[in-house]
């Protein structure tokens, strides 16, 4: 899975559009990240920018934005309503997909270090990237704001984590930046069948982590109770890592519970929805739908869709699009307006911005036509990977049909597990369809390298060996993953819906073709390797898989024939 992170730098300029545009232009330079949102505020004199991409590209884009902000913004002349201490005030790194919060914390620390060394901008590290527990709190890092930097800079205890030095003219202009890592914040509104803001607030207080004040006598109008330090005693709500209030929306004519989920690992979106539904029902109110504000990571909706499929005792091994559709319908995400995944899901927006068309994005006819054309790619390697994907898909299909078979309700989870495994294998093999063509293109690129001088010839020879090894390893990977499909196909031939046993048999034939086809590609590419020890090791491994594939296919076809001939 590709690693995707989000970055949300806040720049201390919200009034001069030329400055804002210059900063965002630097961020977008090169086209390796996707700019999702630019939100300037005149009163705060602050602009919140949101962009996403792969980690390395995001770090470079953030550094470019910070550099341009340092050039164009003079903090000694800055005034605004929002707390701030730098031209780039905060710069959090947020996991979206394929990456953990801990990994993002390391990325953030590296970004802070580079900003101090390459741009001479002092940086604090906060939240998950903090070096001390106290500095997890952004307010601690920003204590005294810009005006307090002269006293804090150079102080070993209060100064920044990177670039700590006495306050000088350069710091006076750029200020300091807080670089951090936090989980993705989901902003979501739950629609209610009431116009009462008071009722909506009551539901919000029931569920939000902070809860509501404890009142004397337990009466709603009782005086809030205080502890020995004079602080209001709170009754916690039921959902950790959430903030919520109730309000009335004139545009829709309804009240809503407006919530920020600050850590969806602690409180997933679907848990928040179910709990708000419960709290609303306890007060005689229904949640009629949900509105996601801004964007959402794909995993939030996939987790939700699988949650509701489990409640229905249905297989989870469905296509991604169908799981997301279940999430949308279950939580009423399309009640107020159409929910368009390609415009609301971060990963889909990134894919939409990629102009290069993959083989797997083609229709069946386009793929066949492209294969039949004069172009040498896609060739047998890509076709083998696709055959493997079809084998896995057939295994999942039989499992899904079996999970939904009348009278087999108590076995739905058994078949769901098989379908999920098949789906995972299918996704891996679909990825290998383009990887095989990519491997061929790497070899073609080597032929274009210069070879006039001894140095150029040596470099070309090394590049050719590396490209040939890669072109050998890709079909070997196709063999290994395709071979794994035999396990699910055998289970479905033996235990699946008998009416679909022929589909399991076709899957076994496709899996055999995938393994043996990829084996041919391993052999022809390994022949070009200069390192014969490596080549022979790969060939030996591939031969074992090929022989086992023949045996596995024969066994499954035998099972299929027995079921059909009963």
Secondary structure, DSSP 8 states (H G I E B T S, - for coil): ---EEEEEEEES-SS-HHHHHHHHHHHHTTS-EEEEEEEEETTTTEEEEEEEE-HHHHHHHHHHHHHHHHHH--GGG---SS---BSEEEEEEEEEES--HHHHHHHHHHHHHHHHHHS---EEEEETT-SSGGGGSHHHHTTTTGGGHHHHTT-TTTS-SBS-----HHHHHHB-EEEEEE---EEEEEEES---HHHHHHHHHHHSTT-EE-BGGG-TTS-B-B-TTS-B-EE--S-TTEEEEEEEETTTTEEEEEEEES-TTTS-HHHHHHHHHHHHHHTT--EEEEEEES-B-HHHHHHHHHHHHHHTT--S-S-HHHHHHHHHHHHTTTSSS---HHHHBHHHHHHHT--S--GGGS-HHHHHHHHHSSSS-S-HHHHHHHHHHHHHHHHHHHHHHHHTSTT-GGGHHHHHHHHHHHHHHHHHHHHHHHHHHHHHHHHHHHHTS--SSHHHHHHHHHHHHHHHHHHHHHHHHHHHHHHHHHHHHHHHHHHS-GGGHHHHHHHHHHHHHHHHHHHHHHHHHHTT-S-HHHHHHHHHHHHHHHHHHHHHHHHHHHHHHHHHT-
